[in-house]
Amino acid sequence: MAALKDDHKRVKKAFRDFKKLDVNEDPARAEALVQQVLDELTVHAALEEELLYPAAREALDDEQLLDEAEVERESMHGFIDQLRGMTPVEDKYAARFTVLCEYVLHHVKEEEGEMFPRLDEARLEWEDLAAQMDERRAELTGSSAEEGDEAEAAEAAPAPGPRGRADAAPARTRAS
C-alpha cells in the first residue's frame, strides 16, 4: 500500500507544480511534467488493474466500489490517450490535464479513504501483493525490483543542501 500511496503523493505534487506553470510561457516544462504524470499513471493503473483490483474483488464483497473505481480509471485512460496525442500549445491541453488530475485526486480520496481501510479490515495480504507489484512495476518501467528498492531508499533519504547538510525535502531520483 505504501508504494501506491507514494504514487498518489507524486501525482498530487505534479498537479500542484503544473498549476504554478504558465503553459504558454514554458510549454516544454509543461509537456515534460504532463508526460511524467502520464507515464506514472499508466504504470500505477496497470498495477491496480492487474493486481490490486483482482485481489480486492476476492477480499471485499462490494462490487459497486470496485466497479466505480474501474469506471474512473476508464475515464482516466481516455484523458491519457488524448493528452499523449496533444502538445501544450493546443486548445484545451491544460484543461484536459487539469480534469485528469481532478479525476485522479477523487479516485485517490476514495481509494485511500474507503478501499484501503476496508482491505486492511479484510486482512488482505499486503506484503505478498506489494512484492508482486514491485516485480510488475520493474517490468513496466524496465528496471529491476532491486533498483526500485534502492531508488525508494534514496528518495526517502534527505538530499544534501547547499552546505552539505540534509535538506528537509527528499531527493527525487526516479519517476515510477
N, C-alpha and C positions, 0 to 999 in steps of 0.2 A: 504494500500500500504506500510505503514511503516514496518509492520511485514514481508512482502515479501522482502523488501529491507534489513532488518536486517538478514534474512536468507541468502541473497546474500553475505552480508559482512562476515558472518561466514564461508561460503564456500571459499571465496577468501582468508581469513586468514588461514584456514586449509590447503589450497593448498600451500600457502607461507611456512607454517610450514613444510609441507611434503617435499617440495623441499630442505629444510635445513637438512633433515634427511638422514642418510645413512641406507637404508633398511636392508642391510646385517649386520650392526653393532648393530642396535636396531630394530629388527623385531617386538618385542612386542609393542613398541611405534608406529611404522608404522601401524601395524594392528589395534591398538586402534583408531588411528586418521582416518584411512580409514573407519572403521566400524561406527565411529561417523558421518562422512560425508555421508556415505550411508544411515544411519538412517534418518539424517536430509533431505537429498534429497528425500527420499521416502515419508516423510510427506509433504514436500514442493510440490512435484509433485502431490500428491493426492489433495492438496488444489487447485492447479491450474486446474487440470483435472476435479474435481468435482464442483468447484465453480467459479473460475476466468474465465476460458475459455468459459463456457456456458454464463456467463454474458457478456463477451467481444463479443461473436458472436451475441448477441442481440443488443449490443450498437454500434458495428462497422460494416461497410459494406466493409470488407476486408478479404475475405475467404483465400487468399494466405498467408497473415501474420499469421493468426491463424493456417492454415494447416502446415506451415513451423514450427511453434512452437511445434505443436503436433508431427511432424516427428522427430524433435530434441529430444523431450522427449522419443520417442520410442527408439532411439539410446541410450539415457542415461539409460533407463531401461535395455537394453541389457548389457551394461557395469556393471551396478549394479548387475545383476544376475551373470555375470561371476566372478566379484570380490568377491561376497558372497561365491562362491564355491572354492576360492583360499586361499592360505596362502602367506605371504610375501616372503618365500623362493622359490616360484615357478617362473619359467621364465615368464617374461612379466607382473608380478604383478604391479610393479612400472610404467611400460609403460602404462598399461591399466588405472591405476588411473590417470596418467598424461593426457591421452587423454580424459578421462571422464571429468576431471576438465576443460580442454580446451573447450570441447563442452559446458559445463555449463557456462563458462565465456562468450562464444559467445552468448549463449542464454540470459544471464543476460544483456549483452550490448544491444541486440535487444529489450528485454522486457522494460528495463529502458529508452532506447533512443527512441524507436518507440511506443511500445504498451501503456505504462503507460501515456505518454503525450496525445496520441490520445484518451485514455479512459477518461482522465480529460476533454478534449475538448468535448467529447460526454456526459459529465456530469453523468458518472457512479456513482451510489450511493455507494461510498467507505465505508461509515460508516456502512451501512447495511451489505455489503459484508465482512467487517472486523469482525463484530460480528459473522457472520456465520463461518468465517474462524477460529476465536478464539475457537468457540464451537467445530468445527470439529478437530482442532489441539488437543484440550484437549481429545477428544475421541480417536484419533490415538495414542497419547502419554501416555494415562492412567492418565492424570492429570485433574484437574478441570480448567475451564476458569479463575476462581479467582486466583488459584495458578499460572497460567501463567502470569496474570497481576502483581501479587506480584513479581514473578521472573523477569519479564521485568523491573519493577521499581528497583529491586535490581541490575540488570545488568547495569542500567543507573547511579546508584549511584557510586561515587568513592570508591574504596576499601581502607581500612586503610593501610598506608605504614608501614615501619619498626619502625617508631617512633610515630605511631598512627595518622599520617597525612594522608590525602587523596592522593592517587596516581593519576596520570593523566589518567591511563587506567581503564576502568570499570572492575568490577569483573565478572567472568563467573560463573553463579550459576546454569545454566541448559543448556541442549542441546535440541533444538527443531527444 
